[in-house]
Amino acid sequence: MVTTTMTSIHSLKRVTTRFRAYWEAIPYYTVTSMSQLLHNYNYSAQLTYSEPIARATFLQFRYQFQYKYSESDKTTFDMLSYPDWDINGPLPPGYETHPVDSLGKYAEYRYYNHDASVSLRFIREKYQLSAGMSFQPQHSTLSYKRGDYMIDTTRNVFNFARILIFVIVSPK
């Protein structure tokens, strides 16, 4: 028996926040607008295979791949070039040409997760037993920028786990 499953989740979100801030280095109020753009993707696919090896006894294989992507762009704009702009009004045209790099930040995450398992499953009248191993290699990267500070980080992890599931079947 072969079973496959694929799922996909997308989301896009834009949040705009407006505020006034007084910065010690600047002897006047700075009116800023911060625009936050979020992109998130989550894809996964799974394949399972079950081979009967005896009466009510199965050898099972399962593999799952998951890819996650997350992007966050929090850009801050200086609104001093627009003295007629009201903080409660709409943003003026062309405000995107005045970003303040030292106040904004950008982050991008990518996750690659694998999960492979093999187990032996016994189905009996009074109980069910499944025993096996699961192996989970993971790879993730982070790209981060805030002002002039930029960093790329890579992380590799390998997890494994024993699987033991025992279920007592209640009489009908």
C-alpha positions in Angstrom: 0.0 0.0 0.0 1.4 3.4 -1.0 0.0 6.7 0.3 1.1 10.1 -0.7 0.1 13.5 0.8 1.0 17.0 -0.3 0.1 20.2 1.5 0.8 23.8 0.7 0.2 26.9 2.8 0.9 30.5 1.6 0.4 33.7 3.5 1.2 37.4 2.7 0.6 40.1 5.2 1.3 43.9 5.1 1.1 46.0 8.3 1.7 49.7 8.3 2.4 51.5 11.6 2.9 55.2 12.0 4.5 56.9 15.0 6.5 59.9 16.1 9.8 59.3 17.8 12.4 61.6 19.3 15.9 60.5 18.7 18.7 61.8 20.9 21.1 62.5 18.0 18.5 64.5 16.1 17.3 67.7 18.0 13.7 67.5 16.5 10.9 65.1 16.2 11.1 62.6 13.4 7.9 61.4 11.9 8.3 57.8 10.6 6.2 55.2 9.0 7.1 51.6 9.3 5.9 49.1 6.7 6.1 45.4 7.5 5.8 42.9 4.7 5.6 39.2 5.6 5.8 36.3 3.2 5.4 32.7 4.5 5.4 29.5 2.6 5.0 26.0 3.9 5.1 23.0 1.6 5.2 19.3 2.7 4.9 16.0 1.0 4.7 12.5 2.5 5.0 9.0 1.1 4.2 5.9 3.1 4.5 2.2 2.2 3.3 -0.8 4.2 4.4 -4.3 3.3 2.5 -7.3 4.9 5.2 -9.8 6.1 3.0 -12.2 8.1 -0.6 -12.4 9.2 -1.6 -9.0 10.8 2.1 -8.0 10.8 3.4 -5.2 8.6 6.7 -3.5 7.8 6.1 0.2 7.3 8.2 2.9 5.7 7.4 6.6 5.8 9.2 9.6 4.4 8.1 13.3 4.8 9.8 16.4 3.3 8.9 19.9 4.6 10.0 23.2 3.2 9.3 26.4 5.1 10.1 29.9 3.9 9.6 33.0 6.0 10.5 36.6 5.0 10.0 39.7 7.1 10.8 43.2 5.7 10.3 45.9 8.3 11.3 49.1 6.6 11.1 52.5 8.3 10.6 55.7 6.3 11.5 59.2 7.3 8.5 61.5 6.8 10.3 64.9 7.5 10.3 65.6 3.7 6.5 65.8 3.9 5.7 68.6 6.4 2.1 68.8 5.4 1.5 65.1 6.0 -0.8 64.2 8.9 -0.1 61.1 10.9 -3.7 60.1 10.7 -4.0 60.6 6.9 -2.9 58.4 4.0 0.8 58.0 3.2 2.0 60.5 0.7 3.1 59.4 -2.8 6.8 58.7 -3.1 7.3 58.1 0.7 9.1 54.8 -0.2 12.1 56.8 -1.5 13.0 57.9 2.1 13.9 54.7 4.0 15.9 54.9 7.2 18.2 51.8 7.0 19.4 52.0 10.6 15.8 51.6 11.9 14.6 48.9 9.5 15.4 45.2 9.4 15.1 42.3 6.9 15.1 38.6 7.8 14.7 35.6 5.5 14.5 32.0 6.9 14.5 28.8 4.9 13.9 25.4 6.5 14.4 22.0 4.9 13.2 19.2 7.1 13.3 15.4 6.3 11.7 12.7 8.4 12.2 9.0 7.4 11.0 6.2 9.6 10.8 2.4 9.5 8.7 0.4 11.9 7.2 -3.1 12.4 3.5 -3.1 13.2 1.6 -6.0 14.9 -2.2 -5.9 14.9 -3.7 -8.4 17.3 -7.2 -8.9 18.7 -6.4 -7.4 22.1 -3.6 -5.0 21.3 -1.6 -3.1 18.6 2.1 -2.7 18.8 4.4 -0.6 16.6 8.2 -0.4 17.1 10.8 1.3 14.9 13.2 4.2 14.4 12.8 7.7 13.0 15.6 9.8 11.4 15.2 13.6 11.0 17.9 15.6 9.2 17.2 19.3 9.1 18.9 22.2 7.4 18.0 25.9 7.9 19.4 29.2 6.8 18.9 32.7 8.1 19.8 35.9 6.2 19.5 39.0 8.4 20.1 42.7 7.7 19.7 45.7 10.0 21.4 48.9 8.9 24.9 48.0 7.9 24.9 44.8 9.9 24.4 41.7 7.7 24.7 38.0 8.7 24.0 34.7 7.1 23.7 31.7 9.4 23.4 28.0 8.4 22.3 25.3 10.9 22.4 21.5 10.3 20.8 19.2 12.8 20.3 15.4 12.8 17.7 14.0 15.2 16.7 10.4 15.6 14.1 8.8 17.8 12.9 5.3 18.8 9.3 4.6 18.2 7.2 2.5 20.5 3.4 2.6 20.4 1.3 0.2 22.3 -2.5 0.3 22.2 -4.9 -1.9 24.1 -8.0 -2.6 22.1 -11.2 -2.5 24.1 -13.6 -5.3 23.6 -16.6 -4.4 21.4 
